[in-house]
Amino acid sequence: MDSGGAVMAFKVCRFCMVFFILVILLGQPVSSNAEGYIIGAGDTLQVSVWGVDQLNFTAKVRPDGVITVPSIGEVTAVGFQPKDLETNLFEKLKKTVKNPIVTVSVTGITNSKVYIFGGGVKSGIFNLDRKTTLLQILCNLGGGIKNADLKSAYVLRNSVKMKTDFYNLFITGETSEDIPIESNDVIFIPRLGDKNIYVLGAVEKPSAIEYREGMTVMEAILKAGGFTKFADQNDTVIARKENGKTVSIAVKAKELFNKADLSQNFELNPGDYVLVKESLF
């Protein structure tokens, strides 16, 4: 080895010695885990104590929340972050192992789940094995969400509604309304009640039209064949149920169709009735 290589080897060796001396002096375990994850029942842990082969083992957290550690016995793991469990094991092991260097890694996650239910989607359990947002979960549901009442949906966390109304997030792309999803969150997505729009009166084909998200009064009238020659286009009304009462919304449909006044192109809700009245003359 030339002199330059010898100097480099010496520096590396000296760095390693300084590192382990610091570990011993500080008397703390070395952690190699991501921040924030909480260990739960069923998770698989890899526990290692540097330099002690019999204390390098894999453990599955039992339903009662504990793992069995050689030379210590039963130790509670549920509810701890990996770095906190390392500290706990360090305190217990230092009675029998001089300055133990402990690492705990989560190698199998079964505890982190999200529960999805409601008539608007197929109920199921989503495994939360990485950072996930509400939008990502909704996208994962695919076409199964087409009959969902997104405006009445909500996320329940510890019995508190964290987020209500997914419509703007999922349909109009308001990603600022997205939220992180946490373990044991419950996502409730109900089914749309009446899925039809009813177009009646002076239209060519009075119809019950299957509702879709974002449907407007113009689209509904066109699907019903448009106006008859007897229609009083500016005497069009949307009848809607709100809180058990019927609400009427006047639509100047002539201004909409002839003058492109989009302020009159109201968005419809499932169960709405669009009534086009006939002219008296």
Residue pairs with C-beta under 8 A, 6 or more apart in sequence:
1 9
23 30
23 99
23 101
24 99
27 94
27 99
28 87
28 90
29 86
29 87
29 89
29 90
29 100
29 101
29 102
29 103
30 50
30 86
30 101
30 102
30 103
31 82
31 83
31 86
31 103
31 104
32 103
32 105
33 81
33 82
33 83
33 86
33 103
33 104
33 105
33 106
34 82
35 81
35 83
36 81
37 81
37 82
37 106
37 109
37 112
38 79
38 80
38 81
38 111
38 183
39 45
39 61
39 77
39 78
39 79
39 80
39 81
39 82
39 85
39 106
39 111
40 61
40 78
40 110
40 111
40 112
40 183
41 61
41 62
41 63
41 64
41 65
41 78
41 111
42 60
42 61
42 63
42 110
42 111
43 60
43 61
43 77
43 106
43 108
43 109
43 110
43 111
44 58
44 59
44 60
44 61
44 106
44 107
44 108
44 110
45 58
45 59
45 60
45 61
45 67
45 77
45 82
45 85
45 104
45 105
45 106
45 107
46 57
46 58
46 103
46 104
46 105
46 106
46 107
47 55
47 56
47 57
47 58
47 59
47 67
47 69
47 89
47 102
47 103
47 104
48 55
48 56
48 102
48 103
48 105
49 55
49 56
49 89
49 93
49 97
49 100
49 101
49 102
50 100
50 101
50 102
50 103
51 101
52 97
52 100
54 70
54 71
55 69
55 70
55 71
55 93
55 97
55 100
57 69
57 70
58 107
59 67
59 68
59 69
59 77
60 67
60 108
61 67
61 77
61 78
61 111
65 76
65 77
65 78
65 79
66 74
66 75
66 76
66 77
66 78
67 74
67 75
67 77
68 74
68 75
69 75
69 89
69 92
71 93
71 96
72 89
72 92
72 93
75 85
75 88
75 89
75 92
77 85
80 88
82 104
82 105
82 106
83 104
85 104
86 102
86 103
86 104
89 100
89 102
89 104
90 100
90 102
93 100
93 102
94 100
109 127
109 129
110 127
111 183
112 127
112 128
112 129
112 183
113 125
113 126
113 127
113 128
113 183
113 184
114 125
114 126
114 128
114 132
114 137
114 181
114 183
114 184
114 185
114 186
114 187
115 125
115 126
115 184
115 185
115 186
115 187
116 123
116 124
116 125
116 126
116 137
116 141
116 186
116 187
116 189
117 123
117 124
117 186
117 187
117 188
117 189
118 148
118 153
118 187
118 188
118 189
118 190
118 191
119 190
119 191
120 145
120 147
120 148
120 149
120 150
120 153
120 189
120 190
120 191
120 192
121 141
121 144
121 145
121 148
121 189
122 141
122 144
126 132
126 137
126 140
128 181
128 182
128 183
131 180
132 180
132 181
133 178
133 179
133 180
133 181
134 155
134 163
134 166
134 169
134 178
134 179
134 180
134 181
134 187
135 169
135 170
135 175
135 178
136 181
137 181
137 187
138 145
138 166
138 169
138 170
145 170
145 189
146 212
147 191
147 192
147 195
148 189
148 190
148 191
148 192
149 189
149 190
149 191
149 192
149 193
149 270
150 165
150 166
150 167
150 170
150 171
150 189
150 213
151 165
151 166
151 167
152 165
152 190
153 164
153 165
153 166
153 187
153 188
153 189
153 190
154 161
154 162
154 163
154 164
154 165
154 187
154 188
155 161
155 162
155 163
155 164
155 179
155 181
155 185
155 186
155 187
155 188
156 162
156 185
156 186
156 187
156 188
157 182
157 184
157 185
157 186
162 179
162 185
163 177
163 179
166 189
167 213
168 174
168 177
169 175
169 177
169 178
171 213
171 214
181 187
192 211
192 270
193 270
193 271
194 211
194 270
194 271
195 210
195 211
195 270
196 208
196 209
196 210
196 211
196 270
196 271
197 208
197 209
197 210
197 211
197 215
197 220
197 268
197 270
197 271
197 272
197 273
197 274
198 207
198 208
198 209
198 272
198 273
198 274
199 206
199 207
199 209
199 220
199 221
199 223
199 224
199 273
199 274
199 276
200 206
200 273
200 274
200 275
200 276
201 231
201 275
201 276
201 277
201 278
202 227
202 228
202 230
202 231
202 232
202 276
202 277
202 278
203 221
203 224
203 225
203 226
203 227
203 228
203 231
203 276
204 224
204 225
204 226
204 227
204 228
205 224
205 225
206 224
207 223
207 224
207 225
209 215
209 220
209 223
209 224
211 268
211 269
211 270
211 271
214 267
215 267
215 268
216 265
216 266
216 267
216 268
217 236
217 238
217 251
217 253
217 256
217 264
217 265
217 266
217 268
217 274
218 253
218 256
218 257
218 265
220 268
220 274
221 227
221 236
221 253
221 274
221 276
224 274
227 233
227 253
227 257
227 276
228 278
230 278
230 279
231 276
231 277
231 278
231 279
232 276
232 277
232 278
232 279
232 280
233 252
233 253
233 254
233 257
233 276
234 252
234 253
234 254
234 255
235 276
235 277
235 279
236 250
236 251
236 252
236 253
236 274
236 275
236 276
236 277
237 248
237 249
237 250
237 251
237 274
237 275
237 277
238 248
238 249
238 251
238 266
238 268
238 272
238 273
238 274
238 275
239 246
239 247
239 248
239 272
239 273
239 275
240 246
240 247
240 248
240 249
240 269
240 271
240 272
240 273
241 247
241 271
249 266
251 264
251 266
251 274
252 261
252 264
253 264
253 276
255 261
255 264
256 262
256 264
256 265
268 274
